[in-house]
Amino acid sequence: MTIYKENGSVVSDEELRPLNNRQTEIYKSKLEGFADYLLTQGKVPKKNIGYAERSVKIRINRFHRVMKWTWNNSENPSIEFLRSNGDSVNQALETDSLRRYDGERYPGGTKRKFNDMLNNWFAFQSVEWEPEYEFRDQEPQNQPDPFRRTELKQLWEASLTFKSIPSYNNLTPQERHRWKAHIAQELGKPKKKVQPDDWDRINNCWKIPSIVRTTRSQGWRPDLIGRMKVDWYDPDSQTVHIPAGEAPKNDSSWNPELTDEGAETLENWLEQRKLREIYDGRDEIWLTREGNPYSSGTLNDLLDRLIEEAGINERGRKIVWYSFRHAVGTYVYEEFKSREIVAEQLRQKSKESASQYIHPLPETKREASNVL
């Protein structure tokens, strides 16, 4: 379809001035392809349901707006729009660095629509992308709060007892019958095929402890947990080798080294994983019991249950999976007083972007409130 802006005018050559003739031709072709995708399947890709033409024009206009912003903030304007560009736009919306043409801030609802458009773009490109900042119609959501040190230990302990069930030998036949239904659901197998050994499989499972312990020290983003592969881990060096283009929010490779405890739990899980049918033919390290990669939603659901088991009181704080990442940034900075080290630990591209993960220590805030 022909590319139009929201006011009905065609994207002009004047607006493409940062590009040379060849770049302009390819960029217009990209816009045409994106518009056709939005029109034919952008709304529900799996069912080939697209947006109405007016909605397509609005989304194309928003995409062109962020491209112009990207060109204006780059020494070498490019026709590519990568995950790193999406991250920069998302952060610029959060900090109000990206504004309307008249200089006014975008309201929260418009920022949300920019996020929606970016999700459309990366779906069109078959690229996984997850915004750091979510917005709503009233205002941007507040950043997650970090866990306290004691809470990190509580969550680790809770992961070691999570979903534990009574010993097979300590149950009556009637009680075993009831527990079989629970075990069948957890292991994804028919109830009639549940065996006594399955009791031990539940109680000795290292999947959740390995997720929690490695996230506690590395601050994994949810989408990295979902895409992490078995062959990325090197047990000899206790290092996860994340290839270029696979690290969320960063297009370069990354080789985080695990703690001894983190490596032990991961290696225990990788041995158990070999025996789980649900992983046959799959290369992801972790899958949900439905056989899907983990996401923000499923990890936050898991965290809610761990918080309940650990007896942690959220006290009005915003506690989500990203709270692990904010805790890592906060306590690494407290230890080394270096934003550069925080950026390296969390794989942020700059000290400025690492600053968003540094909070006043929760323990210090409590002490300050008691000064008077």
For each residue, the residues with C-beta under 8 A, 3 or more apart:
1: 32 35 36 39 53 56
2: 10
3: 10 11 28 31 32 35 60
4: 8 9 10 11 57 60 61
5: 8 9 10 11 57 60 61 64
6: 57 58 61
7:
8: 4 5 57
9: 4 5 12
10: 2 3 4 5
11: 3 4 5 15 16 28 31 64
12: 9 15 16
13: 16 17 24
14: 17
15: 11 12 64 68
16: 11 12 13 19 24 27 28
17: 13 14
18: 71 72 77
19: 16 23 24 27 71 77 79
20: 23 24
21: 24 25
22: 25 26
23: 19 20 26 27 77 79
24: 13 16 19 20 21 27 28
25: 21 22 28 29
26: 22 23 29 30 79
27: 16 19 23 24 30 31 67 79
28: 3 11 16 24 25 31 32
29: 25 26 32 33
30: 26 27 33 34 79
31: 3 11 27 28 34 35 60 63 64
32: 1 3 28 29 35 36
33: 29 30 36 37 124
34: 30 31 37 38 60 63 120 121 124
35: 1 3 31 32 38 39 56 60
36: 1 32 33 39 40
37: 33 34 40 41 42 50 120 124
38: 34 35 42 43 50 51 55 56 59 60 120 124
39: 1 35 36 42 50 51 53 56
40: 36 37 48 50
41: 37 44 45 47 48 49 50
42: 37 38 39 45 50 51 56 59 120 123 124
43: 38 49 50 51
44: 41 47 48 49
45: 41 42 48 123
46:
47: 41 44
48: 40 41 44 45
49: 41 43 44
50: 37 38 39 40 41 42 43 56
51: 38 39 42 43 55 56 59
52: 55 56
53: 1 39 56 57
54: 57 58
55: 38 51 52 58 59
56: 1 35 38 39 42 50 51 52 53 59 60
57: 4 5 6 8 53 54 60 61
58: 6 54 55 61 62
59: 38 42 51 55 56 62 63 116 117 120
60: 3 4 5 31 34 35 38 56 57 63 64
61: 4 5 6 57 58 64 65
62: 58 59 65 66 113 114 117
63: 31 34 59 60 66 67 81 117 121
64: 5 11 15 31 60 61 67 68
65: 61 62 68 69
66: 62 63 69 70 81 85 89 98 114 117 118
67: 27 63 64 70 71 81
68: 15 64 65 71 72
69: 65 66 72 73 89 92 98
70: 66 67 73 74 77 78 81 85 88 89
71: 18 19 67 68 74 77
72: 18 68 69
73: 69 70 88
74: 70 71 77 78
75:
76:
77: 18 19 23 70 71 74
78: 70 74
79: 19 23 26 27 30
80: 85
81: 63 66 67 70 85 86 121
82: 85 86 127 251
83: 86 87 122 127 129 248 249 251
84: 87 88 249 250 251 349
85: 66 70 80 81 82 88 89
86: 81 82 83 89 90 118 121 122 129 131
87: 83 84 90 91 131 132 249
88: 70 73 84 85 91 92
89: 66 69 70 85 86 92 93 98 114 118
90: 86 87 93 94 115 118 131 132 133
91: 87 88 94 95 97 132 133 353
92: 69 88 89 95 96 97 98
93: 89 90 96 98 106 111 114 115 133 135 140
94: 90 91 111 132 133 140
95: 91 92
96: 92 93 99 105 106
97: 91 92
98: 66 69 89 92 93 106
99: 96 103 104 105 106
100: 103 104 105 106
101:
102:
103: 99 100
104: 99 100
105: 96 99 100
106: 93 96 98 99 100 110 111 114
107: 110 111 137
108: 111 112 135 136 137 138 139 140
109: 112 113 135 136 137 138
110: 106 107 113 114
111: 93 94 106 107 108 114 115 135 140
112: 108 109 115 116 134 135 136 137
113: 62 109 110 116 117
114: 62 66 89 93 106 110 111 117 118
115: 90 93 111 112 118 119 131 133 134 135
116: 59 112 113 119 120
117: 59 62 63 66 113 114 120 121
118: 66 86 89 90 114 115 121 122 129 131
119: 115 116 122 123 129 131
120: 34 37 38 42 59 116 117 123 124
121: 34 63 81 86 117 118 124 125
122: 83 86 118 119 125 127 128 129
123: 42 45 119 120 126
124: 33 34 37 38 42 120 121
125: 121 122
126: 123
127: 82 83 122
128: 122 223 226 227 248
129: 83 86 118 119 122 223
130: 221 222 223 248 296
131: 86 87 90 115 118 119 134
132: 87 90 91 94 249
133: 90 91 93 94 115 140 141
134: 112 115 131 140 141
135: 93 108 109 111 112 115 139 140 141
136: 108 109 112 139 140 141
137: 107 108 109 112
138: 108 109
139: 108 135 136
140: 93 94 108 111 133 134 135 136
141: 133 134 135 136 318
142: 318
143: 318 326 356
144: 318 319 320 322 323 325 326
145: 317 318 319 323 326 359 362
146: 323 326 327 329 330 331 359 362
147: 151 152 155 319 323 324 326 327
148: 151 152 327 362 363
149: 152 153 331 363
150: 153 154
151: 147 148 154 155 310 312
152: 147 148 149 155 156 216 324 327
153: 149 150 156 157
154: 150 151 157 158 310 311 312
155: 147 151 152 158 159 212 216 306 307 310 312
156: 152 153 159 160 209 212 213 216
157: 153 154 160 161 310
158: 154 155 161 162 306 307 309 310
159: 155 156 162 208 209 211 212 213 306
160: 156 157 209
161: 157 158 164 309
162: 158 159 208 209 305 306 309
163: 186 202 205 208
164: 161 202 203
165: 179 182 183 199 202 203
166: 170 171 175 179
167: 170 171 199 203
168: 171 176 196 199 200
169:
170: 166 167
171: 166 167 168 175 176 179
172: 175 176
173: 176 177
174: 177 178
175: 166 171 172 178 179
176: 168 171 172 173 179 180
177: 173 174 180
178: 174 175 181 182
179: 165 166 171 175 176 182 183 199
180: 176 177 183 184 191 194
181: 178 184 185 191
182: 165 178 179 185 186
183: 165 179 180 186 187 194 198 199 202
184: 180 181 187 188 189 190 191 193 194
185: 181 182 188 289
186: 163 182 183 202 289
187: 183 184 194 198 201 202 289
188: 184 185 277 278 289 290 291
189: 184 193 194 198 277
190: 184 193 194
191: 180 181 184 194
192:
193: 184 189 190
194: 180 183 184 187 189 190 191 198
195: 198
196: 168 199
197: 200 201
198: 183 187 189 194 195 201 202
199: 165 167 168 179 183 196 202 203
200: 168 197 203 204
201: 187 197 198 204 205 272
202: 163 164 165 183 186 187 198 199 205
203: 164 165 167 199 200
204: 200 201 272
205: 163 201 202 208 269 272
206: 209 210 265 268 269 272
207: 210 211 269 272 273 286
208: 159 162 163 205 211 212 302 306
209: 156 159 160 162 206 212 213 265 268 269
210: 206 207 213 214 262 265 266 268 269 286
211: 159 207 208 214 215 225 286 294 299 302
212: 155 156 159 208 209 215 216 306
213: 156 159 209 210 216 217 259 261 262 265 266
214: 210 211 217 218 220 258 262 265 266
215: 211 212 218 219 220 225 321 324
216: 152 155 156 212 213 262 324 327 328
217: 213 214 258 259 262 328
218: 214 215 256 258 262 328 345
219: 215 324 325 326 327 328 329 345 346 357
220: 214 215 224 225 228 324 325
221: 130 224 225 248 249 322 325
222: 130 225 226 294 295 296 299 321 322
223: 128 129 130 226 227 248 295 296
224: 220 221 227 228 242 247 248
225: 211 215 220 221 222 228 286 294 299
226: 128 222 223 284 286 293 294 295
227: 128 223 224 246 248 284 293
228: 220 224 225 232 240 242 284 285 286
229: 232 283 284 285
230: 233 270 273 283 284 285
231: 283
232: 228 229 240 241 242 243 285
233: 230 239 240 241 266 270 285
234: 237 238 239 240 241
235: 238 263 267
236:
237: 234 257
238: 234 235 257 258 260 262 263
239: 233 234 255 256 257 258
240: 228 232 233 234 255 256 258
241: 232 233 234 253 255
242: 224 228 232 246 247 253 254 255 256
243: 232 246 247 253
244: 247 251 252 253
245: 251
246: 227 242 243
247: 224 242 243 244 250 251 252 253 254 347
248: 83 128 130 221 223 224 227
249: 83 84 87 132 221 347 348 349
250: 84 247 254 347 348 349
251: 82 83 84 244 245 247
252: 244 247
253: 241 242 243 244 247
254: 242 247 250 347
255: 239 240 241 242
256: 218 239 240 242 347
257: 237 238 239
258: 214 217 218 238 239 240 262 263 266
259: 213 217 262 263
260: 238 263 264
261: 213 264 265
262: 210 213 214 216 217 218 238 258 259 265 266
263: 235 238 258 259 260 266 267
264: 260 261 267 268
265: 206 209 210 213 214 261 262 268 269
266: 210 213 214 233 258 262 263 269 270 285
267: 235 263 264 270 271
268: 206 209 210 264 265 271 272
269: 205 206 207 209 210 265 266 272 273 285 286
270: 230 233 266 267 273 274 285
271: 267 268 274
272: 201 204 205 206 207 268 269 275 276
273: 207 230 269 270 276 279 285
274: 270 271 279
275: 272
276: 272 273 279
277: 188 189 280
278: 188 282 287 289 291
279: 273 274 276 282 284 287
280: 277
281:
282: 278 279 287 291
283: 229 230 231
284: 226 227 228 229 230 279 287 293
285: 228 229 230 232 233 266 269 270 273
286: 207 210 211 225 226 228 269 293 294
287: 278 279 282 284 290 291 292 293 294
288: 291 292 293 294 298
289: 185 186 187 188 278
290: 188 287
291: 188 278 282 287 288
292: 287 288 295 298
293: 226 227 284 286 287 288
294: 211 222 225 226 286 287 288 298 299 302
295: 222 223 226 292 298 299
296: 130 222 223 299 300 320 321
297: 300 301
298: 288 292 294 295 301 302
299: 211 222 225 294 295 296 302 303 321
300: 296 297 303 304 320 321
301: 297 298 304 305
302: 208 211 294 298 299 305 306
303: 299 300 306 307 319 320 321
304: 300 301 307 308
305: 162 301 302 308 309
306: 155 158 159 162 208 212 302 303 309 310
307: 155 158 303 304 310 312 314 319
308: 304 305 311
309: 158 161 162 305 306
310: 151 154 155 157 158 306 307
311: 154 308
312: 151 154 155 307 319
313:
314: 307 317 319
315:
316:
317: 145 314
318: 141 142 143 144 145 323
319: 144 145 147 303 307 312 314 323
320: 144 296 300 303 323
321: 215 222 296 299 300 303 324
322: 144 221 222 325 326
323: 144 145 146 147 318 319 320 326 327
324: 147 152 215 216 219 220 321 327 328
325: 144 219 220 221 322 328 329 346 357
326: 143 144 145 146 147 219 322 323 329 330 357 359
327: 146 147 148 152 216 219 323 324 330 331
328: 216 217 218 219 324 325 331 332 345 346 357
329: 146 219 325 326 332 333 342 345 346 354 356 357 358 359
330: 146 326 327 333 334 357 358 359 361
331: 146 149 327 328 334 335 361
332: 328 329 335 336 341 342 345
333: 329 330 336 337 338 339 341 342 358
334: 330 331 337 361
335: 331 332
336: 332 333 341 342
337: 333 334
338: 333 341 342
339: 333 342 343 351 354 355 358
340: 343 344 351 354
341: 332 333 336 338 344 345
342: 329 332 333 336 338 339 345 346 348 351 354 355 357 358
343: 339 340 346 347 348 349 350 351 353 354
344: 340 341 347
345: 218 219 328 329 332 341 342
346: 219 325 328 329 342 343 354 357
347: 247 249 250 254 256 343 344
348: 249 250 342 343 351 353 354 357
349: 84 249 250 343 353
350: 343 353 354
351: 339 340 342 343 348 354 355
352: 355
353: 91 343 348 349 350 356
354: 329 339 340 342 343 346 348 350 351 357 358
355: 339 342 351 352 358
356: 143 329 353
357: 219 325 326 328 329 330 342 346 348 354
358: 329 330 333 339 342 354 355
359: 145 146 326 329 330 362
360: 364 365
361: 330 331 334 364 365
362: 145 146 148 359 365 366
363: 148 149 366 367
364: 360 361 367 368
365: 360 361 362 368 369
366: 362 363 369 370
367: 363 364 370 371
368: 364 365 371
369: 365 366
370: 366 367
371: 367 368
372:
